[in-house]
Amino acid sequence: MDTIVVTGKCEGKILTERKGANGFGYDPIFYAIDAGKSMAEMSSEEKNKISHRAAALNNLRPVINKLFYR
């Protein structure tokens, strides 16, 4: 089987000050444009809806459907 590659992205910008207390790593300094707040200001549920990982998984769904459910 060939390798399947999908991508996802979350548009944002780097803040100069930390905002929020949730998450880890870069979450307090990554401002998600679509959400209008830093990743650390979001609940896990909010973050998981807009994350680059969630976007990649959503982009994988049609590929899987095409391969296995023709």
Backbone as CSV, one residue per row, in Angstrom:
resi,resn,N_x,N_y,N_z,CA_x,CA_y,CA_z,C_x,C_y,C_z
1,MET,0.843,-1.177,0.000,0.000,0.000,0.000,0.889,1.242,0.000
2,ASP,0.459,2.246,-0.729,1.178,3.515,-0.771,0.994,4.281,0.530
3,THR,1.919,5.171,0.795,1.807,6.048,1.954,0.776,7.126,1.667
4,ILE,-0.061,7.386,2.641,-1.069,8.442,2.525,-0.650,9.593,3.426
5,VAL,-0.626,10.790,2.874,-0.252,11.966,3.648,-1.385,12.986,3.563
6,VAL,-1.835,13.442,4.713,-2.810,14.524,4.779,-2.251,15.587,5.711
7,THR,-2.727,16.793,5.556,-2.260,17.877,6.414,-3.446,18.632,6.997
8,GLY,-3.164,19.396,8.008,-4.159,20.274,8.601,-3.444,21.485,9.150
9,LYS,-4.150,22.582,9.208,-3.514,23.769,9.776,-4.516,24.560,10.596
10,CYS,-3.965,25.304,11.502,-4.722,26.196,12.362,-4.045,27.560,12.235
11,GLU,-4.738,28.498,11.614,-4.159,29.825,11.391,-4.053,30.578,12.714
12,GLY,-2.923,31.240,12.917,-2.755,31.993,14.144,-1.542,32.887,14.108
13,LYS,-1.265,33.448,15.267,-0.084,34.288,15.403,0.513,34.081,16.795
14,ILE,1.770,34.443,16.930,2.471,34.295,18.202,2.271,35.575,19.013
15,LEU,1.818,35.403,20.248,1.602,36.536,21.147,2.911,36.924,21.842
16,THR,2.997,38.158,22.282,4.182,38.606,23.028,4.019,38.372,24.526
17,GLU,2.788,38.099,24.962,2.523,37.790,26.368,1.693,36.515,26.448
18,ARG,1.907,35.751,27.504,1.147,34.523,27.720,-0.296,34.863,28.090
19,LYS,-1.254,34.080,27.537,-2.667,34.267,27.873,-3.305,32.905,28.091
20,GLY,-3.954,32.727,29.223,-4.662,31.493,29.516,-3.853,30.540,30.363
21,ALA,-4.565,29.600,30.966,-3.930,28.654,31.882,-4.093,27.202,31.459
22,ASN,-4.807,26.951,30.364,-5.032,25.568,29.916,-3.954,25.151,28.932
23,GLY,-3.910,23.871,28.650,-3.007,23.355,27.631,-1.575,23.229,28.099
24,PHE,-0.675,23.200,27.138,0.749,22.995,27.422,1.570,23.565,26.276
25,GLY,2.857,23.534,26.439,3.761,23.951,25.360,3.494,25.369,24.897
26,TYR,3.230,25.531,23.613,3.036,26.858,23.031,1.611,27.395,23.197
27,ASP,0.700,26.646,23.795,-0.706,27.061,23.897,-0.902,28.482,24.436
28,PRO,-0.187,28.919,25.483,-0.415,30.275,26.006,0.043,31.403,25.074
29,ILE,0.888,31.094,24.111,1.369,32.152,23.220,0.875,32.006,21.785
30,PHE,0.063,30.976,21.517,-0.470,30.807,20.163,-1.908,31.303,20.129
31,TYR,-2.138,32.392,19.406,-3.457,32.997,19.254,-4.102,32.418,18.000
32,ALA,-5.191,31.683,18.182,-5.914,31.081,17.060,-6.881,32.112,16.487
33,ILE,-6.657,32.513,15.266,-7.435,33.574,14.645,-8.921,33.230,14.586
34,ASP,-9.270,32.026,14.146,-10.682,31.650,14.023,-11.407,31.654,15.364
35,ALA,-10.713,31.327,16.436,-11.335,31.272,17.761,-11.313,32.633,18.459
36,GLY,-10.390,33.488,18.073,-10.289,34.803,18.698,-9.694,34.776,20.093
37,LYS,-8.887,33.752,20.379,-8.226,33.652,21.683,-7.051,32.687,21.597
38,SER,-6.241,32.683,22.641,-5.095,31.768,22.644,-5.584,30.339,22.866
39,MET,-4.766,29.401,22.491,-5.118,27.992,22.695,-5.271,27.690,24.188
40,ALA,-4.527,28.377,25.037,-4.594,28.155,26.486,-5.852,28.750,27.112
41,GLU,-6.559,29.590,26.373,-7.816,30.154,26.860,-9.014,29.272,26.490
42,MET,-8.777,28.232,25.719,-9.850,27.351,25.252,-9.964,26.103,26.112
43,SER,-11.166,25.538,26.106,-11.344,24.220,26.719,-10.736,23.184,25.774
44,SER,-10.530,22.003,26.258,-10.008,20.926,25.404,-10.932,20.677,24.221
45,GLU,-12.235,20.746,24.458,-13.202,20.506,23.387,-13.095,21.572,22.293
46,GLU,-12.972,22.833,22.697,-12.825,23.916,21.718,-11.544,23.739,20.913
47,LYS,-10.467,23.478,21.617,-9.152,23.340,20.986,-9.141,22.179,19.999
48,ASN,-9.743,21.067,20.390,-9.747,19.891,19.524,-10.572,20.097,18.259
49,LYS,-11.518,20.995,18.270,-12.322,21.270,17.078,-11.546,22.052,16.020
50,ILE,-10.591,22.874,16.451,-9.890,23.730,15.483,-8.412,23.388,15.316
51,SER,-7.926,22.396,16.029,-6.494,22.087,15.991,-6.048,21.577,14.620
52,HIS,-4.766,21.674,14.366,-4.204,21.162,13.112,-4.371,19.647,13.027
53,ARG,-4.365,18.976,14.149,-4.569,17.522,14.146,-5.996,17.170,13.744
54,ALA,-6.958,17.904,14.288,-8.365,17.675,13.923,-8.578,17.943,12.440
55,ALA,-7.968,19.005,11.931,-8.096,19.330,10.510,-7.500,18.219,9.650
56,ALA,-6.359,17.687,10.055,-5.739,16.599,9.295,-6.633,15.356,9.297
57,LEU,-7.206,15.034,10.444,-8.108,13.874,10.508,-9.340,14.085,9.640
58,ASN,-9.880,15.302,9.629,-11.020,15.588,8.755,-10.640,15.462,7.289
59,ASN,-9.413,15.823,6.946,-8.940,15.687,5.567,-8.671,14.233,5.203
60,LEU,-8.459,13.387,6.199,-8.213,11.971,5.952,-9.505,11.200,5.676
61,ARG,-10.609,11.659,6.240,-11.890,10.951,6.114,-12.265,10.629,4.662
62,PRO,-12.251,11.596,3.728,-12.620,11.242,2.352,-11.638,10.287,1.682
63,VAL,-10.393,10.344,2.084,-9.395,9.423,1.521,-9.718,7.993,1.957
64,ILE,-10.025,7.816,3.222,-10.387,6.488,3.730,-11.665,5.994,3.056
65,ASN,-12.653,6.877,2.953,-13.901,6.475,2.297,-13.667,6.029,0.859
66,LYS,-12.815,6.735,0.151,-12.528,6.382,-1.248,-11.803,5.028,-1.332
67,LEU,-10.872,4.791,-0.425,-10.090,3.553,-0.460,-10.889,2.325,-0.036
68,PHE,-11.722,2.467,0.978,-12.334,1.294,1.579,-13.839,1.167,1.337
69,TYR,-14.469,2.229,0.891,-15.933,2.191,0.719,-16.337,2.673,-0.679
70,ARG,-15.749,2.046,-1.658,-16.002,2.437,-3.054,-17.394,2.122,-3.478
